[in-house]
Amino acid sequence: MAKYFRKNTKLLLQVLAAGVATIAACTSITEKTPDTSGINIQMKTRRFDTELYAIDTNNIGVGLNALKIKFPDFLDYFLDTLMAYGVKGNYTDTAMPIREGLKPFLAYKDYVELEEYIKKQYPDTKTTDDALLSGFKLMKYYFPDYKVPGILYLNMGLSRWTSFAIDSNTMCIGLDMFLGDDFPWYTSVGEPGYMRTHRRKEYIPVSVFSTLYKIALPIKTQDKCLLELMLQRGKEKYFVHKVLPSVPDSVLFGFSSKQMEWCEKNEAWAYNFFVKNQLLYSREAQNVMPYVTDGPFARGMEAANADEKLTPGNIGSWIGYKMIQSYMIQHSDLTLSGLLKKELSIETFLNDAKYKPR
């Protein structure tokens, strides 16, 4: 997979930079969503998880041969690369990779119950499909040359894989990682509590389009100051917002409602916290990364003994997003693709953005 990313980053960046549609000027909180009624795209979605668990565990070889016909380009990748069973096309029930690898995954009680839970939460994927389709239509609006991938829904046994691309034709979504805040088994695999908002069904489209963005424009952290990373993250979130305009910021960032409310009420205070503590131009990882990555709370913004901390760890990315929004208000003729490929010094950006936190 890493080889695919390295090979296709340049190509995908060219696709993202090819858009010619102009972004409407943002004069208020409510933006006008482009009309995509005339854009017709084909988005094929398939449930690999249900097909795999439909196999008779007493005749796995027969089931795999049938599955190979349905998923000729994916089955071996799933078995050998994603799950690392080492089947290598030997679909014999007595083969060790089948007997000791795949069969327990299909027959062991906990795995079977996990798939049953997935099917209960996702008897179908229509809601998610519709949201993704709307997003891909806007991708085609902004980037006409973009090729819409097919979608494969998976169960990987709580492997922590959420959404990922195999190539430009296939996007995978691990439904096992989108079972909601209250799914009890996430704790058993070491999932931190602050990530639970990212495990909701409505977060799937955000995960998918964030993944696509990062393939094309990987976040560069080496030798970057906090402000540079805030703007990088802000661009990513602004891009996702433009293709998923109906998604509220709380879902876009995976913040709880209380965290989102705190951010909106304390935007100016939070920004001034970075200024006062001379953090914006810091390049020390311990002063940078806690504010642009998901975490339980924003370090230093609340009393250490506070009963409930409401500042999200990723608040720096949210402020970066607000900065990008401000910049685009000042440059209403700039296209989305133009923003993504534009490189400005942070001093120039701050002057041009005229960012004034409330």
SERO-4910 file (N, C-alpha, C, O; in steps of 0.05 Angstrom, whole numbers):
BEGIN
 pado doro    nc1    nc2    nc3   cac1   cac2   cac3    cc1    cc2    cc3    oc1    oc2    oc3
  Met    A     17    -24      0      0      0      0     17     25      0     11     44    -14
  Ala    A     39     25     16     57     48     16     68     53    -12     72     76    -19
  Lys    A     74     32    -26     85     35    -53     64     49    -71     71     66    -88
  Tyr    A     39     41    -68     18     54    -84     17     84    -78     15    100    -96
  Phe    A     18     91    -52     16    120    -45     39    135    -57     35    157    -68
  Arg    A     64    124    -55     87    139    -66     84    142    -96     90    163   -107
  Lys    A     74    121   -110     72    122   -139     50    141   -148     53    153   -169
  Asn    A     28    143   -133      5    158   -143      1    185   -131    -17    200   -139
  Thr    A     18    193   -112     15    219    -99     16    241   -120     -1    260   -120
  Lys    A     36    240   -138     39    261   -158     15    262   -177      5    283   -183
  Leu    A      6    238   -185    -17    237   -203    -42    249   -190    -56    264   -202
  Leu    A    -47    241   -165    -71    250   -151    -69    280   -146    -90    294   -147
  Leu    A    -46    290   -140    -42    319   -136    -49    334   -162    -61    355   -161
  Gln    A    -40    323   -185    -47    336   -210    -77    336   -215    -87    356   -226
  Val    A    -90    314   -207   -119    314   -210   -132    335   -193   -150    349   -202
  Leu    A   -124    337   -167   -135    356   -150   -130    385   -159   -147    403   -155
  Ala    A   -107    389   -172   -100    415   -181   -113    423   -208   -109    445   -218
  Ala    A   -127    404   -220   -138    408   -247   -165    422   -247   -174    431   -268
  Gly    A   -177    425   -223   -204    437   -222   -204    466   -232   -185    481   -228
  Val    A   -226    474   -244   -229    501   -255   -253    515   -244   -258    539   -250
  Ala    A   -269    501   -228   -293    514   -218   -287    535   -197   -268    531   -181
  Thr    A   -301    557   -198   -296    579   -179   -312    576   -154   -336    570   -156
  Ile    A   -300    579   -131   -314    578   -106   -330    604   -102   -319    626   -106
  Ala    A   -355    601    -95   -371    625    -89   -360    640    -65   -350    627    -47
  Ala    A   -363    666    -66   -352    682    -44   -367    675    -18   -391    671    -17
  Cys    A   -351    673      4   -362    666     30   -368    691     45   -349    703     57
  Thr    A   -392    701     45   -398    726     58   -413    722     84   -417    741     99
  Ser    A   -419    697     91   -433    691    116   -427    662    123   -413    648    109
  Ile    A   -437    654    146   -432    627    155   -445    607    136   -434    585    131
  Thr    A   -468    614    124   -481    597    105   -470    601     77   -472    623     67
  Glu    A   -459    580     66   -448    582     39   -467    569     19   -483    551     25
  Lys    A   -466    579     -6   -482    568    -27   -468    543    -37   -445    543    -46
  Thr    A   -483    521    -37   -472    495    -47   -476    494    -77   -498    499    -87
  Pro    A   -455    487    -91   -457    485   -121   -479    465   -129   -484    446   -115
  Asp    A   -491    471   -151   -512    454   -163   -498    430   -177   -484    435   -197
  Thr    A   -502    406   -167   -490    383   -180   -511    365   -193   -506    342   -200
  Ser    A   -535    376   -197   -557    359   -208   -551    349   -236   -561    328   -245
  Gly    A   -534    363   -251   -527    355   -278   -502    337   -279   -494    329   -301
  Ile    A   -491    331   -256   -467    313   -255   -476    285   -250   -486    279   -228
  Asn    A   -471    268   -269   -478    239   -266   -453    223   -263   -436    223   -280
  Ile    A   -451    208   -241   -428    191   -237   -438    163   -229   -460    160   -218
  Gln    A   -421    144   -233   -426    117   -225   -408    110   -202   -384    112   -204
  Met    A   -420    103   -180   -405     95   -156   -414     68   -147   -435     64   -136
  Lys    A   -397     48   -152   -404     21   -145   -395     15   -116   -372     19   -109
  Thr    A   -414      5   -100   -407     -3    -73   -413    -33    -69   -433    -43    -79
  Arg    A   -396    -46    -54   -400    -75    -48   -394    -82    -20   -376    -70     -8
  Arg    A   -408   -101     -9   -403   -111     19   -386   -136     18   -396   -158     15
  Phe    A   -360   -132     21   -342   -155     22   -346   -170     49   -343   -194     49
  Asp    A   -352   -155     70   -354   -168     96   -376   -189     97   -372   -212    107
  Thr    A   -400   -183     86   -422   -202     87   -416   -226     68   -424   -248     74
  Glu    A   -404   -220     46   -397   -242     27   -377   -261     40   -379   -285     37
  Leu    A   -357   -250     54   -337   -267     66   -349   -284     88   -343   -308     90
  Tyr    A   -366   -273    104   -378   -288    127   -401   -306    118   -412   -320    135
  Ala    A   -408   -305     93   -428   -324     83   -415   -350     75   -429   -370     69
  Ile    A   -388   -352     76   -374   -377     69   -380   -398     90   -380   -393    114
  Asp    A   -385   -422     81   -388   -445     98   -361   -453    109   -343   -460     94
  Thr    A   -357   -451    136   -331   -456    147   -323   -485    146   -300   -492    151
  Asn    A   -341   -503    137   -334   -531    132   -324   -535    104   -314   -557     97
  Asn    A   -328   -515     87   -320   -516     59   -309   -490     50   -318   -477     32
  Ile    A   -288   -481     64   -277   -454     59   -265   -452     31   -268   -432     18
  Gly    A   -252   -473     22   -240   -472     -5   -260   -467    -26   -255   -451    -44
  Val    A   -283   -480    -25   -304   -476    -44   -314   -447    -43   -318   -434    -64
  Gly    A   -317   -437    -19   -327   -410    -15   -307   -389    -26   -315   -369    -38
  Leu    A   -281   -394    -22   -261   -375    -31   -260   -375    -62   -256   -354    -74
  Asn    A   -262   -398    -74   -262   -399   -103   -286   -383   -115   -283   -370   -135
  Ala    A   -309   -385   -102   -332   -370   -111   -328   -340   -106   -335   -323   -122
  Leu    A   -315   -334    -83   -310   -306    -77   -289   -294    -96   -290   -270   -102
  Lys    A   -271   -310   -105   -250   -301   -123   -263   -291   -149   -253   -272   -162
  Ile    A   -284   -304   -158   -298   -295   -182   -312   -268   -178   -312   -251   -196
  Lys    A   -322   -263   -154   -336   -238   -148   -316   -215   -143   -321   -192   -150
  Phe    A   -293   -222   -130   -273   -202   -123   -246   -210   -134   -228   -215   -118
  Pro    A   -243   -212   -160   -218   -223   -171   -193   -207   -164   -171   -219   -162
  Asp    A   -196   -181   -161   -172   -164   -156   -168   -158   -127   -149   -144   -119
  Phe    A   -187   -167   -110   -185   -159    -82   -181   -182    -62   -168   -178    -42
  Leu    A   -192   -205    -68   -192   -226    -49   -164   -233    -39   -159   -233    -15
  Asp    A   -145   -238    -57   -118   -245    -49   -104   -222    -34    -88   -226    -16
  Tyr    A   -110   -197    -42    -99   -174    -28   -109   -173      1    -94   -168     19
  Phe    A   -134   -179      4   -146   -180     31   -133   -202     48   -124   -197     71
  Leu    A   -131   -226     37   -120   -249     52    -91   -246     58    -82   -253     80
  Asp    A    -75   -236     39    -46   -237     41    -33   -211     50    -13   -211     64
  Thr    A    -45   -189     42    -33   -163     49    -47   -150     73    -33   -143     93
  Leu    A    -73   -148     72    -87   -135     95    -87   -152    119    -82   -143    141
  Met    A    -94   -178    117    -96   -196    140    -71   -213    144    -68   -225    165
  Ala    A    -53   -213    125    -27   -226    128    -29   -256    134    -13   -266    150
  Tyr    A    -49   -270    123    -52   -298    127    -32   -315    111    -25   -337    119
  Gly    A    -23   -304     89     -4   -318     72    -17   -341     56     -4   -362     52
  Val    A    -42   -338     48    -56   -359     33    -43   -363      6    -40   -386     -3
  Lys    A    -37   -342     -8    -23   -342    -34    -37   -359    -54    -25   -374    -69
  Gly    A    -64   -358    -54    -79   -371    -75    -85   -401    -69    -98   -414    -85
  Asn    A    -75   -411    -47    -79   -439    -41   -105   -441    -24   -104   -440      1
  Tyr    A   -128   -444    -37   -153   -444    -23   -161   -472    -14   -184   -481    -17
  Thr    A   -143   -486     -2   -147   -513      7   -153   -513     37   -139   -500     53
  Asp    A   -175   -526     45   -183   -525     74   -161   -535     92   -160   -526    115
  Thr    A   -145   -553     83   -124   -565    101    -99   -548    102    -81   -554    118
  Ala    A    -96   -528     84    -72   -511     84    -70   -496    110    -91   -485    120
  Met    A    -46   -493    121    -43   -480    147    -54   -452    148    -67   -445    167
  Pro    A    -49   -435    127    -60   -407    128    -90   -407    130   -102   -388    142
  Ile    A   -103   -426    118   -133   -428    119   -141   -439    146   -159   -428    160
  Arg    A   -128   -460    154   -136   -474    179   -130   -458    204   -146   -457    222
  Glu    A   -107   -444    204    -99   -429    229   -103   -399    226   -101   -385    246
  Gly    A   -108   -389    202   -112   -361    199   -140   -353    192   -154   -341    209
  Leu    A   -149   -360    169   -176   -351    160   -199   -364    175   -218   -351    182
  Lys    A   -197   -391    179   -219   -405    192   -225   -393    220   -249   -389    225
  Pro    A   -206   -389    237   -213   -377    263   -226   -349    260   -244   -342    275
  Phe    A   -218   -334    240   -229   -308    235   -259   -310    227   -275   -293    233
  Leu    A   -266   -332    213   -293   -336    204   -310   -351    224   -335   -349    224
  Ala    A   -297   -367    242   -313   -384    259   -311   -377    289   -329   -385    304
  Tyr    A   -290   -364    298   -287   -358    326   -310   -340    336   -318   -321    322
  Lys    A   -321   -346    359   -345   -333    369   -343   -303    369   -362   -290    360
  Asp    A   -322   -291    379   -320   -262    381   -321   -249    353   -334   -229    349
  Tyr    A   -307   -261    334   -307   -250    307   -335   -252    294   -344   -234    280
  Val    A   -348   -275    298   -375   -279    287   -394   -259    299   -411   -247    285
  Glu    A   -392   -255    326   -409   -235    339   -404   -207    329   -422   -190    327
  Leu    A   -379   -201    323   -372   -175    312   -386   -171    286   -397   -149    281
  Glu    A   -384   -190    268   -398   -188    242   -428   -185    245   -440   -170    231
  Glu    A   -439   -200    264   -468   -197    269   -475   -169    278   -496   -158    271
  Tyr    A   -458   -158    295   -462   -131    305   -461   -111    281   -477    -93    280
  Ile    A   -441   -115    264   -439    -98    240   -464    -99    223   -474    -79    214
  Lys    A   -473   -123    218   -497   -126    202   -522   -114    215   -540   -104    201
  Lys    A   -522   -114    241   -545   -102    255   -544    -71    252   -564    -58    248
  Gln    A   -519    -60    254   -516    -31    251   -518    -23    222   -526      0    216
  Tyr    A   -510    -40    204   -510    -34    175   -524    -56    160   -511    -71    145
  Pro    A   -551    -58    163   -565    -78    147   -562    -71    117   -564    -89    100
  Asp    A   -558    -45    112   -550    -36     85   -533    -11     89   -530     -2    112
  Thr    A   -522     -1     68   -504     22     70   -515     46     55   -500     64     47
  Lys    A   -541     46     50   -553     67     34   -547     95     44   -540    113     28
  Thr    A   -550    100     70   -546    127     80   -517    136     75   -512    158     66
  Thr    A   -498    118     80   -470    125     75   -465    128     45   -450    146     37
  Asp    A   -476    110     29   -472    111      0   -482    138    -10   -468    151    -27
  Asp    A   -505    147     -1   -516    172    -11   -498    196     -3   -494    214    -19
  Ala    A   -488    195     21   -470    217     30   -444    217     14   -434    238      6
  Leu    A   -433    193      8   -409    192     -8   -414    200    -37   -398    214    -49
  Leu    A   -437    192    -47   -444    200    -75   -445    230    -77   -435    242    -97
  Ser    A   -458    243    -58   -460    273    -58   -432    285    -58   -426    305    -71
  Gly    A   -415    274    -41   -387    284    -39   -372    280    -65   -357    298    -73
  Phe    A   -375    257    -78   -360    252   -102   -371    269   -125   -356    276   -144
  Lys    A   -397    276   -125   -407    294   -145   -394    322   -142   -387    335   -162
  Leu    A   -390    331   -118   -376    356   -114   -347    354   -121   -335    374   -130
  Met    A   -335    331   -117   -307    327   -126   -306    330   -156   -287    343   -166
  Lys    A   -325    319   -170   -326    322   -200   -331    351   -208   -322    361   -228
  Tyr    A   -347    365   -191   -352    394   -197   -327    410   -195   -320    426   -212
  Tyr    A   -312    406   -173   -288    421   -169   -264    411   -185   -247    427   -194
  Phe    A   -263    385   -189   -241    372   -203   -252    354   -225   -255    329   -220
  Pro    A   -259    364   -248   -273    349   -269   -259    323   -278   -272    305   -287
  Asp    A   -233    322   -275   -218    299   -284   -216    277   -263   -204    256   -268
  Tyr    A   -228    282   -240   -226    262   -219   -241    237   -226   -263    238   -236
  Lys    A   -228    214   -220   -241    188   -225   -252    177   -199   -237    173   -180
  Val    A   -278    172   -199   -291    163   -174   -284    133   -170   -288    117   -188
  Pro    A   -275    126   -146   -268     98   -140   -292     82   -132   -313     93   -125
  Gly    A   -290     56   -135   -309     38   -123   -305     36    -93   -283     41    -83
  Ile    A   -326     28    -79   -325     26    -50   -329     -3    -41   -347    -16    -50
  Leu    A   -310    -12    -24   -312    -38    -12   -315    -35     18   -299    -22     31
  Tyr    A   -337    -47     29   -341    -46     58   -330    -72     70   -336    -94     60
  Leu    A   -313    -69     90   -299    -92    102   -305    -94    132   -315    -76    145
  Asn    A   -297   -118    142   -295   -123    171   -267   -135    174   -261   -156    164
  Met    A   -249   -120    188   -222   -129    192   -216   -136    221   -193   -136    230
  Gly    A   -237   -142    236   -233   -152    263   -221   -131    282   -204   -138    299
  Leu    A   -231   -106    281   -222    -84    298   -192    -80    295   -177    -76    315
  Ser    A   -182    -80    270   -154    -76    265   -145    -47    266   -121    -42    263
  Arg    A   -164    -29    270   -159      0    272   -157     13    244   -152     37    243
  Trp    A   -161     -2    223   -162     10    196   -190     22    192   -210      8    196
  Thr    A   -191     47    184   -217     60    181   -224     62    151   -241     47    141
  Ser    A   -211     80    136   -215     81    107   -187     83     94   -170     97    105
  Phe    A   -184     70     72   -158     71     58   -162     63     29   -180     48     22
  Ala    A   -145     73     12   -146     67    -16   -126     45    -23   -103     45    -13
  Ile    A   -135     27    -39   -116      6    -50   -102     17    -74    -78     13    -78
  Asp    A   -117     29    -92   -107     43   -115   -128     64   -123   -146     69   -107
  Ser    A   -125     76   -146   -143     97   -154   -171     87   -160   -190    103   -163
  Asn    A   -174     61   -161   -200     49   -168   -216     39   -144   -240     35   -146
  Thr    A   -203     36   -121   -216     23    -99   -211     37    -72   -188     41    -65
  Met    A   -232     44    -58   -231     55    -31   -244     35    -13   -266     26    -17
  Cys    A   -230     28      9   -240      9     28   -249     24     54   -237     43     62
  Ile    A   -271     14     65   -281     25     90   -285      3    110   -300    -16    104
  Gly    A   -272      4    132   -275    -16    153   -299    -10    171   -297      6    189
  Leu    A   -321    -23    166   -345    -18    181   -341    -25    211   -355    -15    228
  Asp    A   -322    -43    216   -317    -50    244   -306    -27    261   -306    -28    285
  Met    A   -297     -6    247   -287     18    261   -306     41    261   -299     64    267
  Phe    A   -332     35    254   -352     56    254   -378     45    267   -399     45    254
  Leu    A   -375     35    291   -398     22    305   -409     39    328   -425     29    344
  Gly    A   -400     64    329   -413     82    348   -397     86    374   -380     69    381
  Asp    A   -404    107    388   -391    114    414   -391     92    434   -372     87    449
  Asp    A   -414     78    435   -419     59    457   -410     30    451   -415     13    468
  Phe    A   -398     26    428   -390     -2    422   -369    -10    442   -347      2    443
  Pro    A   -374    -31    458   -357    -37    482   -329    -48    475   -311    -45    491
  Trp    A   -326    -60    452   -301    -74    446   -278    -56    439   -255    -64    438
  Tyr    A   -284    -30    433   -262    -12    425   -242     -9    449   -218     -6    444
  Thr    A   -252     -9    473   -235     -7    496   -215    -30    497   -192    -27    504
  Ser    A   -225    -54    490   -209    -78    492   -185    -78    472   -166    -93    476
  Val    A   -187    -62    450   -165    -61    431   -149    -35    434   -134    -28    416
  Gly    A   -153    -22    457   -137      1    463   -146     27    450   -130     46    448
  Glu    A   -171     29    441   -181     53    429   -185     74    451   -201     70    469
  Pro    A   -172     97    449   -176    118    469   -204    130    468   -216    132    447
  Gly    A   -214    138    491   -241    148    492   -246    173    475   -268    176    465
  Tyr    A   -225    190    472   -229    214    456   -233    209    426   -240    227    412
  Met    A   -229    185    418   -233    178    389   -261    168    384   -267    162    361
  Arg    A   -277    165    404   -303    152    400   -321    168    381   -337    156    367
  Thr    A   -318    194    381   -335    210    362   -327    204    333   -343    210    315
  His    A   -303    193    329   -295    185    302   -306    158    294   -301    149    271
  Arg    A   -320    145    311   -330    118    306   -359    118    299   -372     97    297
  Arg    A   -370    141    295   -399    143    288   -402    140    258   -384    145    242
  Lys    A   -426    130    250   -432    126    222   -429    151    206   -419    150    183
  Glu    A   -437    174    217   -437    199    202   -408    209    197   -404    227    181
  Tyr    A   -389    197    210   -361    205    206   -348    191    182   -327    199    173
  Ile    A   -361    170    171   -349    155    149   -342    173    126   -319    172    116
  Pro    A   -360    190    115   -352    207     92   -329    225     99   -312    230     81
  Val    A   -327    236    123   -305    253    131   -279    237    129   -259    246    119
  Ser    A   -280    212    140   -256    195    139   -247    190    110   -223    191    104
  Val    A   -266    184     93   -260    177     65   -247    201     51   -226    198     38
  Phe    A   -259    224     53   -248    247     38   -223    258     51   -206    270     37
  Ser    A   -220    255     77   -194    262     89   -172    243     79   -150    252     74
  Thr    A   -178    218     76   -159    199     65   -151    207     37   -127    206     31
  Leu    A   -170    213     20   -164    221     -7   -146    246     -8   -128    248    -24
  Tyr    A   -152    265     10   -136    289     11   -107    283     19    -88    292      6
  Lys    A   -104    266     39    -77    260     49    -61    244     29    -36    245     29
  Ile    A    -74    229     12    -60    214     -9    -47    235    -28    -24    232    -36
  Ala    A    -63    255    -36    -54    275    -55    -35    295    -43    -16    303    -55
  Leu    A    -41    303    -18    -26    324     -5    -18    315     23    -31    324     43
  Pro    A      1    298     26      9    288     52     17    311     71     30    330     62
  Ile    A      9    309     96     17    329    116     47    326    121     57    305    127
  Lys    A     61    349    119     90    349    124     95    362    151     89    385    156
  Thr    A    106    346    169    110    355    196    139    362    202    144    378    221
  Gln    A    158    352    187    186    356    194    193    385    191    188    398    170
  Asp    A    205    396    212    215    424    212    193    444    208    199    466    198
  Lys    A    168    438    214    146    456    211    139    468    238    138    454    258
  Cys    A    133    494    238    124    506    263     94    501    266     81    492    248
  Leu    A     84    507    290     56    502    296     38    516    276     19    504    266
  Leu    A     43    541    269     25    556    251     25    543    224      4    541    211
  Glu    A     47    533    214     48    520    188     31    494    188     16    489    169
  Leu    A     33    479    210     17    455    212    -13    462    216    -30    447    205
  Met    A    -19    483    230    -47    491    233    -59    497    205    -82    490    200
  Leu    A    -43    510    188    -54    517    161    -55    493    143    -74    490    127
  Gln    A    -36    474    146    -38    449    131    -63    434    138    -79    425    121
  Arg    A    -68    431    164    -92    417    173   -117    432    166   -137    421    159
  Gly    A   -115    459    167   -138    475    160   -146    472    131   -169    471    124
  Lys    A   -126    470    113   -131    465     85   -146    439     81   -165    437     66
  Glu    A   -136    418     95   -149    392     93   -178    393    101   -196    383     87
  Lys    A   -183    406    124   -211    407    134   -228    425    116   -252    420    113
  Tyr    A   -216    445    105   -232    463     87   -239    447     62   -262    450     52
  Phe    A   -221    431     51   -227    415     28   -250    396     34   -268    393     18
  Val    A   -248    382     57   -270    363     64   -296    378     67   -317    368     59
  His    A   -295    401     79   -319    417     82   -332    424     56   -356    425     53
  Lys    A   -315    430     36   -326    438      9   -339    415     -5   -358    419    -20
  Val    A   -330    391     -1   -342    368    -14   -364    355      3   -380    339     -7
  Leu    A   -364    362     29   -386    353     47   -397    377     61   -396    379     86
  Pro    A   -410    396     47   -418    421     58   -440    419     79   -443    437     96
  Ser    A   -455    397     79   -477    394     99   -467    382    125   -482    381    144
  Val    A   -442    374    126   -432    362    151   -424    384    170   -409    402    163
  Pro    A   -435    383    194   -428    404    214   -399    402    223   -387    381    221
  Asp    A   -389    424    233   -361    424    241   -355    404    263   -333    393    265
  Ser    A   -374    398    280   -370    379    302   -363    351    290   -346    337    301
  Val    A   -377    344    268   -371    318    255   -345    321    239   -329    302    238
  Leu    A   -342    343    225   -318    347    209   -292    343    226   -273    332    216
  Phe    A   -293    352    251   -269    350    268   -271    327    288   -252    321    301
  Gly    A   -294    314    290   -297    293    309   -298    304    338   -288    291    356
  Phe    A   -308    328    341   -311    340    367   -338    333    380   -357    329    365
  Ser    A   -339    332    406   -364    329    419   -379    355    417   -368    376    411
  Ser    A   -405    355    423   -421    379    422   -410    400    442   -410    424    436
  Lys    A   -402    391    466   -391    409    486   -365    421    477   -359    445    481
  Gln    A   -348    405    464   -322    415    454   -327    436    432   -313    456    431
  Met    A   -346    430    415   -352    449    393   -362    475    403   -355    496    394
  Glu    A   -379    473    423   -390    497    435   -368    514    449   -368    538    447
  Trp    A   -349    500    462   -327    514    475   -310    529    454   -303    552    457
  Cys    A   -304    515    432   -288    527    410   -301    552    399   -288    573    396
  Glu    A   -327    550    394   -341    573    382   -342    597    401   -341    620    392
  Lys    A   -344    592    427   -345    613    446   -317    625    453   -315    647    463
  Asn    A   -296    609    449   -270    617    458   -249    618    436   -225    614    441
  Glu    A   -257    622    411   -239    622    389   -216    643    393   -193    636    390
  Ala    A   -224    668    400   -204    689    403   -185    682    427   -161    686    425
  Trp    A   -197    672    449   -181    665    472   -161    644    465   -137    645    474
  Ala    A   -169    623    450   -151    601    443   -129    611    425   -106    603    429
  Tyr    A   -135    627    406   -114    638    388    -95    655    404    -70    652    401
  Asn    A   -105    671    422    -87    688    438    -70    671    458    -49    679    466
  Phe    A    -80    648    465    -64    629    482    -39    622    467    -17    621    479
  Phe    A    -42    616    441    -18    608    425      1    632    422     25    629    424
  Val    A    -10    656    418      6    680    416     20    686    442     45    690    442
  Lys    A      6    687    464     17    694    490     39    675    498     59    683    510
  Asn    A     35    649    492     55    629    500     76    624    479     92    605    480
  Gln    A     77    642    458     97    640    437     99    613    425    121    602    421
  Leu    A     76    602    418     75    575    407     72    574    377     79    555    364
  Leu    A     62    596    365     56    595    336     80    589    319     78    576    298
  Tyr    A    104    598    327    128    594    311    146    573    324    169    570    315
  Ser    A    137    559    343    153    538    356    154    514    337    135    506    324
  Arg    A    178    502    336    182    478    319    188    454    337    195    432    327
  Glu    A    186    457    363    190    435    381    166    417    381    143    426    387
  Ala    A    170    391    376    147    373    373    128    373    397    104    372    394
  Gln    A    139    375    421    122    375    445    105    400    447     85    400    461
  Asn    A    113    421    433     97    446    433     79    448    409     63    467    407
  Val    A     81    429    391     67    431    365     45    410    362     22    416    359
  Met    A     54    385    363     36    363    355     11    360    373    -10    352    363
  Pro    A     13    366    399    -12    362    416    -35    380    406    -58    374    413
  Tyr    A    -30    401    391    -51    419    383    -61    414    355    -81    426    346
  Val    A    -48    396    340    -57    391    313    -63    361    308    -64    352    285
  Thr    A    -65    347    330    -72    318    328    -94    313    349    -97    328    368
  Asp    A   -109    292    344   -131    285    363   -119    278    390    -99    265    392
  Gly    A   -133    288    411   -124    282    438   -147    287    457   -168    298    449
  Pro    A   -144    280    482   -166    283    502   -172    312    508   -195    318    515
  Phe    A   -152    330    506   -157    358    512   -133    374    502   -112    362    497
  Ala    A   -136    400    501   -114    417    492    -96    424    516   -106    436    536
  Arg    A    -71    417    515    -53    419    537    -50    449    546    -44    466    529
  Gly    A    -54    454    571    -49    480    582    -71    500    580    -69    522    592
  Met    A    -92    494    566   -114    513    562   -134    513    585   -150    532    587
  Glu    A   -134    492    601   -152    490    624   -137    482    649   -115    471    647
  Ala    A   -148    488    671   -136    481    697   -131    451    698   -148    435    690
  Ala    A   -108    443    708   -101    415    709   -121    398    725   -125    375    720
  Asn    A   -133    411    745   -152    397    763   -181    401    755   -199    396    771
  Ala    A   -186    411    731   -213    415    721   -228    388    721   -218    368    712
  Asp    A   -253    389    731   -269    364    731   -275    354    703   -275    329    699
  Glu    A   -279    372    685   -285    364    657   -270    383    638   -275    407    639
  Lys    A   -253    372    622   -238    388    603   -253    388    576   -260    367    565
  Leu    A   -258    412    567   -275    416    543   -259    424    518   -270    425    496
  Thr    A   -233    429    522   -217    438    499   -207    413    483   -194    396    495
  Pro    A   -214    410    458   -205    387    443   -175    389    436   -164    411    432
  Gly    A   -162    366    436   -133    366    431   -127    377    403   -105    389    400
  Asn    A   -145    375    384   -140    383    357   -149    412    352   -156    419    329
  Ile    A   -150    428    372   -160    455    369   -144    472    350   -154    490    338
  Gly    A   -117    467    348   -101    482    330   -109    478    301   -108    497    285
  Ser    A   -118    454    294   -128    448    267   -154    463    262   -158    473    239
  Trp    A   -170    465    282   -196    480    279   -190    509    274   -203    522    257
  Ile    A   -172    521    289   -165    549    285   -152    553    257   -158    573    244
  Gly    A   -136    534    249   -125    535    222   -147    535    201   -145    549    181
  Tyr    A   -167    519    205   -190    518    187   -204    545    186   -212    554    165
  Lys    A   -208    557    209   -220    584    210   -203    604    195   -214    623    183
  Met    A   -177    601    197   -159    619    182   -162    616    152   -163    636    137
  Ile    A   -164    591    144   -167    586    115   -194    597    105   -195    609     84
  Gln    A   -215    594    121   -240    605    114   -238    636    111   -249    647     92
  Ser    A   -224    648    129   -221    677    128   -205    685    103   -212    705     89
  Tyr    A   -185    669     96   -169    675     72   -186    673     47   -184    690     29
  Met    A   -203    653     46   -220    649     22   -241    671     20   -250    678     -2
  Ile    A   -250    682     42   -269    705     41   -255    729     28   -267    744     13
  Gln    A   -229    732     34   -214    754     23   -206    750     -6   -199    768    -20
  His    A   -207    724    -15   -199    717    -42   -221    701    -55   -217    677    -62
  Ser    A   -244    713    -59   -267    699    -69   -264    689    -97   -280    672   -106
  Asp    A   -244    699   -112   -240    689   -139   -221    665   -140   -216    655   -162
  Leu    A   -211    657   -118   -192    635   -117   -207    608   -117   -225    604   -101
  Thr    A   -200    590   -135   -213    564   -137   -203    546   -114   -182    551   -102
  Leu    A   -218    525   -110   -209    505    -90   -182    493    -97   -165    490    -81
  Ser    A   -180    486   -123   -154    474   -132   -132    495   -129   -109    488   -123
  Gly    A   -138    520   -134   -118    541   -132   -109    544   -103    -85    548    -98
  Leu    A   -127    541    -84   -120    542    -56   -101    519    -49    -81    523    -35
  Leu    A   -108    495    -58    -93    471    -50    -65    472    -61    -46    461    -48
  Lys    A    -61    484    -84    -33    484    -95    -18    509    -89      5    512    -95
  Lys    A    -31    528    -75    -19    554    -70      0    551    -46     -7    540    -25
  Glu    A     24    561    -49     43    561    -27     50    590    -20     60    605    -37
  Leu    A     45    598      4     50    625     14     67    623     39     64    604     55
  Ser    A     83    643     44     96    644     70     75    650     90     54    662     84
  Ile    A     79    641    115     58    644    135     54    674    141     32    682    148
  Glu    A     75    690    139     71    719    143     53    731    122     35    746    129
  Thr    A     57    724     97     40    734     76     12    724     79     -7    739     75
  Phe    A      9    699     87    -17    687     91    -33    703    112    -56    710    108
  Leu    A    -20    708    135    -33    721    157    -42    749    148    -63    759    156
  Asn    A    -25    763    133    -33    790    124    -56    789    105    -74    805    106
  Asp    A    -56    769     87    -77    767     66   -103    756     78   -125    763     68
  Ala    A   -101    739     98   -125    727    109   -142    746    125   -166    744    127
  Lys    A   -128    766    138   -142    785    155   -159    770    176   -182    777    181
  Tyr    A   -147    750    187   -161    733    207   -165    748    233   -146    758    245
  Lys    A   -190    751    241   -197    764    266   -215    746    282   -239    747    279
  Pro    A   -203    730    300   -220    711    315   -239    726    333   -234    747    344
  Arg    A   -262    713    336   -284    725    352   -282    716    381   -298    725    398
***
